[in-house]
Amino acid sequence: MTGSLGGAAKIVEVLSRRAAMDIIGVLTSGALGERALTTRLSAYNSSVVTQRVEDLRRIEVVELVPENGDLRLSARGRRLLGVLDGLGAWAADLR
């Protein structure tokens, strides 16, 4: 159990960083180039978006589309959406 909690802690730490969840939210609509992603997330400095994309790629939530270099949610990232939905339902019970 400790091993899985350690892995979860790492994922939660990355997801809690500025702009990470917004990037995931935008990419749920489909792949985008980094410039288009930065434009959609204009509330953040472009360097923040770039760094967060790197963080999300490192934990394999975001990947590059081989054909054009756009960014998209990976299979792991799409599975994460289900986990986040469950977490949201759990959190709703706390209110």
Salt bridges, closest charged atoms under 4 A:
GLU13 OE1 - ARG17 NH2 2.56
ASP55 OD2 - ARG17 NH1 2.86
ASP55 OD2 - ARG52 NH1 2.56
ASP55 OD1 - ARG58 NH2 2.55
GLU63 OE2 - ARG72 NE 2.73
